[in-house]
Amino acid sequence: MQNLWNESEAAAFVGPLEECVYGSRLLGADMGLVLHGGGNTSVKIVEPDIHGDDLEVLYVKGSGWDLATIEAPGFAPLRLEPVRQLAQLPSLSDSEMVNQLRCNLLNASAPTPSVEAILHASLPFPAVQHSHADAVLALTNTATGEARVRELWGDSVVVVPYAMPGFDLARVCAECWADQAHDGTIAMILLNHGVFTFGDTTRVAYDTMIELISQAEAYVEDHGLGGQSPTGPELTDIDPLELAQIRAGLCACSGSPMIMTRHADDQVRDFVSRDDLAEVSQRGNATPDHIIRTKRVPMLGSDFDDYALKYADYFERNADEVAPAGGLQMLDPAPRVALDPRFGMLTMGRRAVDADIAADIYHHTIEVIEASEGLGGFVALPERELFEVEYWELEQAKLKLGGSPPPMAGEIALVTGAASGIGRGCAEALLALGASVIGLDLSKDISTAFGGPAWLGVEGDVTDPASIEATIAAGVDRFGGVDMAVAAAGIFGANAPIAKLDLDEWSRTLRINLDGVTLLLKALHPFLALAPRGGRVVLVGSKNVPAPGKGAAAYSASKAAMTQLGRVAALEWASDGITVNTIHPDGVFDTGLWTETLIAERAAAYGLTPDEYKRRNLLGREITSADIGALVADMCGPIFQTITGAQIPIDGGSDRVI
């Protein structure tokens, strides 16, 4: 484990709180230490209160903040002494604990303090760091976990048996500290949970954390316990349609659209090839914090009905004991991780980022399982205790901090011509509504046209069947399927009267504007038929379909033929629940079809300024790619679920069309 503390970097973080920010980011930057919102840190500072009197203040990580990116406002300032005294109470409900913590905030707008705030307050050190380090979990998640810890660190660490996070854990830690701590104590190891380090400064706490984890890693390596799983066979490519069918089962199981990502890396390949996969993978989580992201156990294979039945049984077995008065409502029974020797690992979530988080967590779970197996056998917590965390209101609150999912969460769109113009506007609008988007374009910049986990840009040619198939395969591997298609790629071609047509230019225009759409629809149909809310197609036509202009024969004919293709598709695909509609834009000047020089020339021909020319419609309004994108996104939404075969102008009102 590399110590990343850099004095020149740290110098920019002035004061104990800012130093805590820096140390927290270092901790959060290493996924071998904390994952996606896990872990917590704190610092105790004496500051003047509003009356000018000295007050001991505990700054502790606020719920909802990620250590990797935390800033000073992400730490909740608490009156230290009242919070420290809470650990002396015989009992404290979760709701009352949160209430007491919020009552002791010094800033009413601060985030809700970490559930481990009482524990941080109780430790007699100014700076505290807490991680769920893989290497430590590998030691503690075994039948002889405590003995392994003592063999490595002796009595220099306080060992704490597992307790429910929050007040119970703080109380148990206080008791263990009183029994075991001494002047030489350097850390506190929580079995099946993680490690706490501390010191006079964040630098000391961080250095100790790195040293401890390095020692744990060396212990595993010295015992020859790492990387002992057999090297599995190469995972073969899976038919994208089969993956989409698996996703359809996932969506049916969860009751809502879901993203599903396939992983076939070497670590996954080795793990799914284990002879004991069906047993070792079903023991539970590496640490209970992970359960809200991955469920207790992964699904083996792709039988969602069987997994859902087992999950319902698991809920029934534990719900009454955890909440005798009732009131617990079962979460959706769909898995978040699936393992199979044939397809590798699938991770799932309402958004692409959720599927990615599940993947990160389970990759680290594999590391812990592999190492723990070498140490005598991976042992997870009993399912009752894991269930308590999964249905713990404070853990569920972490998920709710993200708010309600956007309207297209879990759905996937494929947009052609997405690097610029109308295609880019459509992709941007769909992303804003929560969809994951596969963008196809000839531009080499397509991969970086947008950022974030919900975007996949693929360089390709709509006139090449192999390119379209490769794009669909990449998109299905990344997101699980295709629910919506927007055919925006197109060219205008060179203006020429029919008598002087360049037949090569004619063929090129039809190949892109018509054949490209035909190939796309042909390839996408079986995927759109699996869409959980019904497939949706929007074709980008043109005003030239109802009102062609001179010199635009190739463009007008190609868009008219494409429109007719869409009408036939609407007739043929209605029984599959797929809607197919067409829009007819006009005068969209922020696209690759127009340059400022061309706009000026056209405007001069009409005796208009460029701005007047752009607004040359009945409403006197300029139409932008963003306007087109907003309309297309609406047409992919619920308000168009009963409309198919429609042609909608978006041109500011054209007297020739009307």
Order of alpha helices (4+ residues) and beta strands (2+ residues): alpha-alpha-beta-beta-beta-alpha-alpha-alpha-beta-alpha-alpha-beta-alpha-beta-beta-alpha-alpha-beta-alpha-alpha-alpha-beta-alpha-beta-beta-alpha-alpha-alpha-beta-alpha-beta-beta-alpha-beta-alpha-alpha-beta-alpha-beta-alpha-alpha-alpha-beta
